[in-house]
C-alpha cells in the first residue's frame, strides 16, 4: 500500500529498486 512510498520517501534513495519490486508484487496480488 501507500506505506511503501512513505517509508522510502526520504529513507534511502538507493533502495528505490527494492521499493519498486515490492510495489510490483502488490500490484500482482491485486490482479
N, C-alpha and C positions, 0 to 999 in steps of 0.2 A: 504493500500500500504506500501511501504518501510518506510514511515514516522513513522510507529509504532515502528520499530526497532530503529530508530534514537531517538525517544522520550524516549524509555525505556533503551537505551544503558547504560547510566550512572546515570539515574534519581533515580529510586528506584527498586532494585532487588526484593523487596517484591511484587512488582506489576506485576511480570513476569506472574503469573497466569492470571491476567486480560488481559495482552497483548496477551497471547495465545488464550483466549476466543475471543478477538476482531479479531485476525488473522483467527481463525476458522470461524468466522462469515463472513469475507470477502471471504474466500475460498468457503463457502457455497453459497454466492451470485454468485461467478464466475461459480460455477457448476449449 
